[in-house]
């Protein structure tokens, strides 16, 4: 079984708590094989990161 660990980062100009997650999550569910994701927030930088596991 092959596994891929995906990391993506977004730069935004609004706080992490004010992001509209629904359309982002809908788009991410389109990746074939995506099993899980964990969102990260940069402290005081308004940067977002996500680790995903794809089988």
N, C-alpha and C positions, 0 to 999 in steps of 0.2 A: 504494500500500500504506500503510495506516495503522498506526502503532505507538503503543503506550501504555506508559509507564514507570510502574510501580507501586512505591510505597514504603509499607511497613508497619512498625510498631514495636510490640514487646511489652515489658512490664515484668515481670520475673520476680524471684524471691527466691533463686534458686540460681545458681551460677556457669555461665557459657556452656558449659563442658566437661561439665556434668552434665545437660544438657537431653536429654530423650528426643526425638530428631529424627524418628524414623520416623513417628509419627502426624501430626506437623506437615507433613512432606513429602508424605504421602499426601493430606492435605486440600488442600495447595497444588496438587497435580497435577489437582484437579478444576476449576480455573479454565480455561475454554476459551481456547485460544490461548497459554497460558503457555509460552514457549520457554526461558527461563533465569532463574535467580535467584542472587543473591550475598548471603550472610549477613554481617552486621556485628555486632561486639560492642563495647559501650561499656566503656571502661577503668574498672574499679573501680565501675561503676554497676549491673551486672547488667541492662543494657538490651540488647535485640536489635533489629536492624533488618534489613530485607531489601529489596533492589532487584530488581524483576522486569521482564522484557520480555514484552509480550503483542502478538501480531500478529493 
